[in-house]
Amino acid sequence: MSILYPKNTQVAILSLVATFISLAFTACSEDDSDSVAISAQQTNFTNQGGETTIAVSANATWVLTGAPSWVSLDQTFGDGDVSISALVLPNPTYSERSVLLTVRCGSASDTLSISQEASIPQANTNANDAATFGSLALRMEMPKFNPANTFVAHYAKLNNATDVNYSLEWNNELRHSAWVAYTLDKFSSQMNVTRASSDAFKPDPDLPAEMQVTNSFHTNDGFDRGHICASGDRLYSKEMNEQTFYFSNMSPMLNGFNAGIWRRMEDEVRKWGDATQTGKYDTIFVCKGGNINNRLTNFTSTTKGSDGKYPTTDSNGMTIKGLACPAFYFMAILAVKDGNYSAVAFYVPHDDQITPLDGSADFTVADIKQYVLTIDELEQETGIDFFCNLPDQTEAQVESVNGPFWD
């Protein structure tokens, strides 16, 4: 049962409570012998932070103020002598920082200074040169730029702002991208629209006219127009999805490969992108493509394409319409959560005869794990320096092992 007091009585009660609190924290101000002191086991910290114990000595009630967000205290007021556990968080900035904590007991007070070293920027000797290529070159999904190729970034509305949808590097001699890069996060991984219709295929308007591939390059050749940046990875909006149908994002793929093992790999990466919705990852950085330095040469498939033609290539690994036909396709994946990175790569032969290991109709995780390797190993296969914008020490760590994506 609750008891309601008259309004003037409530005011009187609140006034008494306020007076009691005020007297509690000023009790020693009426006694010249009141004293308070503060000290700590450790007051200087490295950029990694650490723990210490702060001792407050007082003969009455005291209050401790001035703690910033990077100093966590388990107690900020008390009575008499008290030991306080303090946690100094890591310093992510490149500046030293300090704070002056003040303890008061009435008119008596004392201070304690805590300082912390700045973080030391990690070396990054192989990062892209923003002065030459622009600030986009420093995005984490970007590999090392090849100045012989043409860089293109496509933009779209994302979370009420204009942002990069995906980027690519175009090799005009081979009429094929060297790589395509993009990110998946809690916004871009959303599925708000359906896949665009087949009439969405079009030349890339951001490439010079003389470099643009048209639909005539992809007709009656027996190959699929295979997406590099998957349509299914860009269903946040119609604008983002339709941009994936630019021919610069297409590769001449064998139908059995495109609809088979490649599609299953794309589904797996999409699951990791979806995990940004639940907070398992903050961002997934993706770089994909066909290895145009290792092409499918003197090839004729035993299976007709969806257009009824047998896919063929010449001695240079070019289709009958003059497009490079990779012998292998790759995916380089980097995930980050709270500043911690992990990575994995896929390198799979361009083969329309790959079938599930268990003889079923559907590919499983076991099937795609056959083609897993480290980023370091993928770099050896492709000659591409992936995730070069990571600090050298971090890059060396994450690219030498496969991350725990299936844990």
C-alpha positions in Angstrom: 0.0 0.0 0.0 1.3 3.4 -0.8 0.7 6.4 1.5 0.1 9.8 0.0 1.0 12.8 2.1 -0.3 16.3 1.7 1.7 18.4 -0.8 3.2 20.7 1.9 4.2 17.6 3.9 6.0 16.1 0.8 7.9 19.4 0.4 8.9 19.3 4.0 10.2 15.7 3.7 12.2 16.5 0.6 13.7 19.5 2.3 14.8 17.4 5.3 16.4 14.8 3.0 18.3 17.5 1.1 19.4 19.0 4.4 20.6 15.6 5.7 22.7 15.0 2.5 24.2 18.4 2.7 25.1 18.0 6.4 26.6 14.6 5.6 29.1 16.0 3.1 29.9 19.1 5.1 30.0 17.6 8.5 33.8 18.1 9.0 33.6 21.7 7.9 32.7 22.7 11.4 35.7 21.1 12.9 39.2 22.5 12.4 40.7 19.1 12.9 39.0 17.6 9.9 41.3 16.2 7.3 41.4 14.3 4.0 44.1 12.8 1.8 44.4 10.8 -1.4 47.1 8.7 -2.9 47.6 5.8 -5.4 49.8 2.9 -5.9 50.4 4.0 -9.5 49.7 7.4 -11.2 51.6 7.1 -14.5 50.3 4.7 -17.1 51.4 3.5 -20.6 49.0 3.8 -23.5 47.7 0.3 -22.7 46.2 1.5 -19.4 46.0 -0.6 -16.3 44.6 -1.0 -12.8 45.6 0.6 -9.5 44.3 1.2 -6.0 43.5 4.7 -4.8 43.5 5.3 -1.0 41.3 8.0 0.6 42.0 8.8 4.2 39.4 11.0 5.9 37.8 11.5 9.4 34.3 12.0 8.0 32.2 11.8 4.9 34.0 12.6 1.6 33.3 12.9 -2.1 35.7 12.3 -5.1 35.2 14.3 -8.3 36.9 14.9 -11.6 37.2 11.4 -13.1 36.9 11.4 -16.9 35.4 8.6 -19.0 38.8 6.9 -19.4 39.3 6.5 -15.6 36.7 4.1 -14.1 36.3 4.2 -10.3 34.3 1.7 -8.3 33.5 4.3 -5.6 33.3 8.1 -5.6 32.1 8.9 -2.1 32.4 7.3 1.3 33.1 7.8 5.0 36.5 7.4 6.6 39.4 5.5 5.1 38.5 3.7 1.9 40.4 1.8 -0.8 39.1 2.5 -4.4 39.7 0.2 -7.4 40.6 2.3 -10.5 40.8 1.2 -14.1 42.6 3.3 -16.7 41.4 2.5 -20.2 43.8 2.2 -23.2 44.6 5.5 -24.9 43.7 5.3 -28.6 44.9 8.8 -29.3 48.3 10.0 -30.3 48.3 12.6 -27.5 49.3 12.3 -23.8 46.4 12.9 -21.4 46.1 13.6 -17.7 43.4 14.3 -15.1 43.3 15.9 -11.6 41.1 14.0 -9.2 39.9 16.0 -6.2 38.6 14.6 -2.9 36.7 16.9 -0.5 35.6 16.6 3.1 33.9 19.9 3.9 36.5 22.6 3.6 39.4 20.1 3.6 40.5 18.8 0.2 43.4 17.0 -1.6 44.2 16.2 -5.2 45.7 13.3 -7.2 47.1 13.6 -10.7 46.9 10.6 -13.1 48.6 10.7 -16.5 48.8 8.4 -19.5 51.2 8.1 -22.4 50.0 8.6 -26.0 49.6 5.7 -28.4 52.4 5.3 -30.9 51.2 5.2 -34.5 51.9 1.8 -36.0 54.1 1.8 -39.1 52.3 1.2 -42.4 54.9 1.0 -45.1 52.7 -0.4 -47.9 49.6 1.7 -47.5 48.1 3.3 -50.6 49.3 6.8 -51.3 46.4 9.2 -50.8 48.4 12.0 -52.3 48.5 10.2 -55.6 45.2 8.2 -55.6 43.0 10.3 -53.3 41.5 9.6 -49.9 39.3 6.7 -51.1 42.5 4.7 -51.6 42.8 4.5 -47.8 39.6 2.7 -47.2 40.1 -0.6 -45.5 38.6 -2.8 -48.2 41.0 -1.4 -50.8 44.0 -3.5 -51.9 47.2 -1.9 -53.2 46.4 0.2 -56.2 48.0 -0.5 -59.6 48.6 2.8 -61.4 48.4 1.0 -64.8 44.7 0.3 -64.2 41.7 2.7 -63.9 40.1 3.2 -60.5 36.3 3.7 -60.3 34.1 4.2 -57.2 30.3 4.0 -57.4 28.3 6.0 -55.0 24.7 5.6 -53.7 22.5 6.8 -50.8 23.1 4.8 -47.7 21.7 5.6 -44.2 20.6 9.1 -45.4 24.0 10.0 -46.8 25.9 9.4 -50.0 28.6 6.7 -49.6 30.7 4.4 -51.6 28.6 1.5 -52.9 31.5 -0.5 -54.3 34.9 0.2 -56.1 36.9 -1.5 -58.7 40.1 -1.4 -60.6 39.7 -1.8 -64.4 42.2 -3.4 -66.7 41.3 -2.1 -70.1 43.7 -4.3 -72.1 41.9 -7.4 -70.8 38.5 -5.8 -70.5 38.1 -7.1 -67.0 38.3 -5.8 -63.5 41.5 -6.6 -61.5 39.3 -6.6 -58.3 36.1 -5.3 -56.9 35.9 -4.1 -53.2 33.0 -3.2 -50.9 31.9 -3.4 -47.3 29.0 -5.0 -45.4 27.8 -3.5 -42.2 24.5 -3.1 -40.3 23.1 -0.8 -43.0 24.5 -2.0 -46.3 23.7 -5.7 -45.4 20.0 -4.9 -45.1 17.7 -6.5 -47.7 15.1 -3.9 -48.5 14.6 -4.6 -52.2 14.7 -7.6 -54.6 17.3 -8.3 -57.3 17.0 -6.0 -60.4 15.6 -7.5 -63.6 17.9 -8.7 -66.4 17.4 -5.4 -68.3 19.5 -3.7 -65.6 22.7 -4.8 -67.3 24.5 -1.7 -68.8 27.9 -0.2 -69.5 29.7 1.4 -66.5 28.9 5.2 -66.9 31.9 6.1 -64.8 34.5 4.5 -67.1 35.7 6.5 -70.1 33.6 5.7 -73.2 36.5 3.9 -74.9 36.8 1.5 -72.0 33.2 0.6 -71.6 32.1 -3.0 -72.1 28.6 -3.4 -73.6 26.2 -6.3 -73.8 27.6 -7.3 -77.2 30.8 -8.5 -75.4 28.7 -11.0 -73.4 26.3 -12.4 -76.0 26.4 -15.7 -77.8 29.7 -16.7 -76.0 28.4 -19.5 -73.8 29.3 -17.7 -70.6 27.2 -16.2 -67.8 27.5 -12.5 -67.0 28.8 -13.4 -63.5 28.7 -10.8 -60.8 31.8 -10.0 -58.8 30.1 -7.7 -56.2 27.1 -10.0 -55.7 23.7 -8.5 -56.4 22.6 -10.2 -53.2 25.1 -8.2 -51.2 23.5 -4.9 -52.4 19.8 -5.1 -51.6 19.7 -2.1 -49.3 18.2 0.0 -52.2 17.3 -0.2 -55.8 20.1 2.2 -56.7 22.8 0.2 -55.0 21.5 -3.1 -56.5 21.3 -1.8 -60.1 24.9 -0.5 -60.0 26.0 -4.1 -59.5 24.7 -4.8 -63.0 27.3 -2.6 -64.7 29.4 -4.7 -67.1 32.6 -3.6 -65.3 31.3 -5.8 -62.4 30.7 -8.7 -64.7 33.0 -11.6 -65.5 32.5 -14.4 -68.2 31.7 -17.3 -65.9 30.8 -20.9 -66.7 27.2 -21.4 -65.7 27.9 -24.5 -63.5 30.5 -22.5 -61.6 28.5 -19.3 -61.3 25.4 -21.1 -60.1 27.3 -23.6 -58.1 30.4 -23.3 -55.8 30.8 -19.5 -56.5 27.2 -18.8 -55.4 27.7 -20.9 -52.3 30.7 -18.9 -51.3 28.8 -15.7 -51.8 26.1 -17.0 -49.5 28.6 -17.8 -46.8 30.1 -14.3 -47.0 26.6 -12.8 -46.9 26.0 -14.7 -43.6 29.0 -12.9 -42.1 27.6 -9.6 -43.4 24.3 -10.4 -41.9 26.1 -10.9 -38.5 26.7 -7.2 -38.4 23.0 -6.9 -37.7 23.5 -8.7 -34.4 26.8 -7.1 -33.5 29.0 -10.2 -34.0 31.0 -8.0 -36.4 31.2 -4.3 -36.9 32.1 -4.4 -40.5 33.0 -7.0 -43.1 35.5 -5.8 -45.8 35.3 -7.7 -49.1 37.7 -7.8 -52.1 36.7 -10.2 -54.9 37.6 -10.9 -58.4 38.9 -13.2 -61.1 42.7 -13.8 -61.3 43.2 -12.1 -64.7 46.9 -13.0 -64.5 46.0 -16.7 -64.6 43.5 -17.2 -67.4 41.6 -20.2 -68.8 43.4 -20.9 -72.1 42.5 -23.0 -75.1 39.4 -24.1 -73.3 36.1 -25.6 -74.6 33.5 -26.6 -72.1 31.6 -29.9 -72.5 28.5 -28.2 -71.3 26.5 -25.5 -73.2 25.8 -22.2 -71.5 22.4 -20.8 -70.9 22.5 -19.3 -74.4 22.9 -22.7 -76.0 26.6 -22.1 -76.9 29.7 -23.9 -75.8 32.0 -21.6 -73.9 35.5 -21.4 -75.5 38.7 -19.4 -75.0 41.7 -18.8 -77.1 45.4 -19.4 -76.3 45.5 -16.0 -74.4 42.6 -16.9 -72.3 40.2 -14.6 -74.0 36.5 -15.3 -74.9 35.4 -15.1 -78.5 34.2 -11.6 -77.8 37.6 -10.4 -76.3 37.1 -10.6 -72.6 39.7 -12.1 -70.2 38.4 -15.4 -68.7 40.0 -16.1 -65.3 41.2 -19.6 -64.5 40.6 -18.9 -60.8 38.4 -16.6 -58.7 39.2 -15.2 -55.3 37.6 -13.7 -52.3 39.6 -11.8 -49.6 37.5 -11.2 -46.4 38.5 -9.0 -43.4 36.2 -8.7 -40.4 36.5 -6.2 -37.5 34.9 -6.2 -34.1 35.8 -3.5 -31.5 39.1 -2.9 -33.2 40.1 -6.6 -33.5 40.6 -8.0 -37.0 40.3 -11.5 -38.5 40.6 -12.6 -42.1 40.1 -15.5 -44.5 40.4 -16.0 -48.2 39.0 -18.3 -50.9 40.7 -19.3 -54.2 38.7 -21.6 -56.4 39.3 -22.9 -59.9 36.9 -21.8 -62.6 35.4 -25.2 -63.2 31.8 -26.0 -64.1 32.3 -29.6 -63.0 32.8 -29.0 -59.3 30.1 -31.0 -57.4 29.3 -31.3 -53.6 31.5 -33.7 -51.7 28.6 -35.7 -50.3 27.0 -36.2 -53.7 24.0 -34.2 -52.9 22.6 -31.3 -54.9 23.6 -28.6 -52.5 27.1 -27.3 -51.6 27.9 -27.1 -47.9 30.5 -25.4 -45.7 32.7 -28.5 -46.1 32.7 -27.9 -49.8 33.8 -24.3 -49.7 36.4 -25.0 -47.0 38.4 -27.0 -49.6 39.3 -23.6 -51.2 40.2 -21.7 -48.0 43.7 -20.2 -47.6 45.3 -17.3 -45.8 45.4 -13.8 -47.2 49.2 -14.2 -47.4 48.7 -17.3 -49.6 46.2 -15.6 -51.8 48.5 -12.7 -52.3 51.1 -15.2 -53.6 48.6 -16.6 -56.1 47.2 -13.3 -57.4 50.0 -10.8 -56.9 47.6 -8.4 -55.2 48.4 -6.8 -51.9 45.1 -7.1 -50.0 44.2 -4.9 -47.0 47.4 -2.9 -47.4 45.9 0.0 -45.3 46.1 -2.0 -42.1 49.1 -1.1 -39.9 52.0 -3.4 -40.8 52.0 -5.3 -37.5 48.2 -5.9 -37.6 48.4 -6.9 -41.3 51.1 -9.4 -40.7 49.1 -11.0 -37.8 45.7 -11.3 -39.5 46.9 -12.2 -43.0 49.0 -15.2 -41.9 46.1 -17.1 -40.2 42.5 -17.8 -41.0 40.0 -16.1 -38.7 37.4 -17.9 -36.5 34.6 -17.4 -39.0 33.1 -20.8 -38.4 33.4 -20.9 -34.6 
